[in-house]
């Protein structure tokens, strides 16, 4: 009788937890973020860049521009939690595979989120405010997020209570601000989420080996001179 009562309480608590949670709305469409450096003294040397996030709620495609590697494209399966990083290098085109479930085992979530009062509009929707701490921040930064959407569409901030629409990323080159400037709910073409046939699928270790071999081949003519 005691075992039955314990089981009943456990079931009730489970149902209460499940039905008490607010489910997130699926987002299908395109998000465009503007990326700027926070150091005003460097702003004239660092051009404004943009990041596009395409999603059909199962797959995402994140396009980003970098100074060192040019255009980067991340294709991620949100259910399987696996992704490919597409890079077009001087020695070839590569799709570098990543298993995020394995990566999480050795990773920590460095961003600490604390909800704050205050709201702000982005693309016609109200966003909630957060105070966020990180070892790369001199002091906590103010983030904003859409609480109705899951943060899974971005390739970071999994412990954020919603989809970040204004946030900061610390890098070796400085602190960068990401701000949502456009939200389009048109369903992206499915072909956007595929790996082009001219890209070679490799692991990260295989990619590094190819890069080292390619670098040696590029430097060899100089050594012979």
C-alpha positions as CSV (number, residue, x, y, z in Angstrom):
1,X,0.0,0.0,0.0
2,X,2.9,2.3,0.9
3,X,4.6,1.5,-2.4
4,X,1.4,2.3,-4.4
5,X,0.9,5.6,-2.5
6,X,4.5,6.6,-3.3
7,X,4.1,5.7,-7.0
8,X,0.9,7.8,-7.1
9,X,2.5,10.8,-5.6
10,X,5.5,10.4,-8.0
11,X,3.1,10.3,-11.0
12,X,1.2,13.3,-9.8
13,X,4.4,15.3,-9.3
14,X,5.5,14.4,-12.8
15,X,2.3,15.5,-14.4
16,X,2.3,18.7,-12.4
17,X,5.8,19.5,-13.6
18,X,5.0,18.7,-17.2
19,X,1.8,20.7,-17.4
20,X,3.1,23.5,-15.3
21,X,5.9,24.3,-17.8
22,X,5.2,26.7,-20.6
23,X,6.2,25.2,-23.9
24,X,8.1,27.4,-26.4
25,X,6.6,28.4,-29.7
26,X,8.4,26.9,-32.7
27,X,10.1,29.5,-35.0
28,X,10.3,29.0,-38.7
29,X,12.0,31.6,-40.8
30,X,15.1,33.8,-40.8
31,X,16.7,35.9,-38.1
32,X,19.3,38.6,-39.0
33,X,21.7,40.0,-36.4
34,X,24.0,43.0,-36.7
35,X,27.5,42.5,-35.2
36,X,29.5,45.5,-34.0
37,X,32.5,45.8,-31.8
38,X,31.9,47.6,-28.5
39,X,35.3,49.4,-28.2
40,X,34.5,52.7,-30.0
41,X,38.3,53.3,-30.6
42,X,38.3,50.1,-32.8
43,X,35.0,50.7,-34.5
44,X,36.6,52.5,-37.5
45,X,38.9,49.5,-38.1
46,X,36.4,46.7,-37.5
47,X,33.5,46.8,-40.1
48,X,29.9,46.0,-39.2
49,X,29.1,42.4,-40.0
50,X,25.9,40.4,-40.1
51,X,24.8,36.9,-39.1
52,X,21.8,35.1,-40.6
53,X,20.0,32.2,-38.9
54,X,17.7,30.1,-41.0
55,X,15.5,27.4,-39.4
56,X,12.6,25.1,-40.0
57,X,12.5,24.2,-36.3
58,X,14.3,20.9,-37.0
59,X,17.4,22.2,-38.9
60,X,19.3,25.5,-38.7
61,X,21.8,27.2,-40.9
62,X,23.9,30.0,-39.4
63,X,25.9,32.1,-41.7
64,X,28.6,34.3,-40.3
65,X,31.6,36.3,-41.6
66,X,35.0,36.1,-39.9
67,X,38.2,38.0,-40.5
68,X,40.5,34.9,-40.6
69,X,38.4,32.2,-42.2
70,X,36.0,34.2,-44.3
71,X,32.4,33.0,-44.5
72,X,31.4,30.2,-42.0
73,X,28.2,28.2,-42.3
74,X,27.0,26.0,-39.5
75,X,24.3,23.4,-40.3
76,X,22.8,21.8,-37.2
77,X,20.2,19.1,-36.7
78,X,18.3,20.2,-33.6
79,X,16.9,16.8,-32.8
80,X,20.1,14.7,-33.3
81,X,22.2,17.6,-31.9
82,X,24.8,17.1,-34.6
83,X,26.2,19.8,-36.9
84,X,28.6,20.5,-39.7
85,X,30.8,23.5,-40.1
86,X,31.3,24.4,-43.8
87,X,34.6,26.1,-44.7
88,X,36.0,27.0,-48.1
89,X,39.8,27.0,-47.6
90,X,42.7,27.5,-50.0
91,X,43.2,23.7,-50.0
92,X,39.6,22.6,-50.5
93,X,36.1,22.7,-49.2
94,X,35.3,20.9,-46.0
95,X,32.2,20.0,-43.9
96,X,33.6,19.4,-40.4
97,X,31.2,17.3,-38.3
98,X,30.5,17.8,-34.6
99,X,28.5,15.7,-32.1
100,X,27.3,18.2,-29.6
101,X,26.2,15.5,-27.2
102,X,29.8,14.3,-26.9
103,X,31.1,17.9,-26.7
104,X,28.9,18.7,-23.8
105,X,30.6,16.1,-21.6
106,X,33.7,18.2,-21.3
107,X,32.2,21.6,-21.6
108,X,30.9,24.1,-19.1
109,X,28.2,26.7,-19.5
110,X,30.1,29.9,-18.8
111,X,27.2,32.4,-19.0
112,X,25.3,33.0,-15.8
113,X,21.8,34.5,-16.4
114,X,19.8,36.5,-14.0
115,X,16.4,37.8,-14.9
116,X,15.8,41.6,-14.5
117,X,12.8,43.9,-14.7
118,X,12.5,45.8,-18.0
119,X,11.5,45.1,-21.6
120,X,12.5,46.4,-25.0
121,X,11.1,46.0,-28.5
122,X,12.9,44.1,-31.2
123,X,11.3,43.6,-34.7
124,X,7.9,44.4,-33.3
125,X,8.1,42.0,-30.3
126,X,8.7,42.7,-26.7
127,X,11.9,41.2,-25.2
128,X,12.7,40.6,-21.6
129,X,15.9,41.7,-19.9
130,X,18.7,39.7,-18.3
131,X,21.9,40.5,-16.4
132,X,24.6,38.2,-17.7
133,X,28.0,37.4,-16.1
134,X,30.9,35.8,-17.9
135,X,34.6,35.5,-17.2
136,X,35.2,37.5,-20.4
137,X,33.1,40.4,-19.2
138,X,34.6,43.2,-17.1
139,X,31.2,43.6,-15.5
140,X,27.8,42.0,-16.1
141,X,26.2,42.8,-19.5
142,X,22.5,43.5,-20.3
143,X,21.0,40.9,-22.6
144,X,17.4,40.8,-24.0
145,X,15.6,37.7,-25.1
146,X,12.2,36.5,-26.6
147,X,10.8,34.3,-23.8
148,X,8.3,32.6,-26.3
149,X,11.2,31.1,-28.4
150,X,13.8,28.5,-27.6
151,X,17.4,29.5,-27.5
152,X,18.3,26.3,-29.5
153,X,18.3,28.2,-32.8
154,X,21.5,29.9,-31.9
155,X,24.6,27.8,-31.5
156,X,25.1,28.9,-27.9
157,X,23.3,30.0,-24.7
158,X,21.5,26.7,-24.2
159,X,20.8,27.7,-20.5
160,X,19.2,31.0,-21.5
161,X,15.5,31.2,-20.6
162,X,14.6,32.2,-24.2
163,X,16.0,33.3,-27.6
164,X,18.7,36.0,-27.2
165,X,18.0,39.0,-29.4
166,X,20.6,41.3,-28.0
167,X,23.7,39.8,-26.5
168,X,27.5,40.0,-26.2
169,X,30.4,37.7,-27.1
170,X,33.9,38.2,-25.7
171,X,36.7,37.3,-28.1
172,X,40.5,37.8,-28.3
173,X,39.8,40.8,-30.6
174,X,37.4,42.5,-28.3
175,X,33.8,42.4,-27.1
176,X,31.2,42.1,-29.8
177,X,27.5,43.1,-29.7
178,X,24.9,41.0,-31.5
179,X,21.5,42.7,-32.1
180,X,18.5,41.3,-33.9
181,X,17.5,43.7,-36.7
182,X,15.2,41.5,-38.9
183,X,12.8,38.6,-38.4
184,X,11.2,37.0,-41.4
185,X,8.7,34.1,-40.9
186,X,8.9,32.8,-44.5
187,X,9.9,29.1,-44.4
188,X,13.4,28.8,-45.8
189,X,14.1,26.5,-48.8
190,X,15.0,23.0,-47.7
191,X,18.1,23.0,-49.9
192,X,19.6,25.6,-47.6
193,X,20.1,22.9,-45.0
194,X,22.0,20.5,-47.2
195,X,25.8,20.0,-47.6
196,X,26.9,20.8,-51.1
197,X,28.3,17.9,-53.1
198,X,31.7,19.6,-53.6
199,X,32.3,19.7,-49.8
200,X,34.3,16.9,-48.2
201,X,32.9,15.5,-44.9
202,X,35.6,15.2,-42.3
203,X,36.1,15.1,-38.5
204,X,37.9,17.9,-36.8
205,X,41.1,15.9,-36.5
206,X,41.0,15.0,-40.1
207,X,40.5,18.6,-41.1
208,X,43.5,19.7,-39.0
209,X,45.6,17.1,-40.7
210,X,44.6,18.3,-44.1
211,X,45.3,21.8,-43.1
212,X,48.8,21.0,-41.8
213,X,49.6,19.0,-45.0
214,X,48.2,21.8,-47.2
215,X,50.3,24.4,-45.3
216,X,53.4,22.4,-45.8
217,X,52.7,22.1,-49.5
218,X,52.1,25.9,-49.8
219,X,55.4,26.6,-48.0
220,X,57.5,24.1,-49.9
221,X,58.1,26.2,-53.0
222,X,59.4,29.1,-50.8
223,X,61.9,26.7,-49.1
224,X,63.3,25.6,-52.4
225,X,64.0,29.2,-53.5
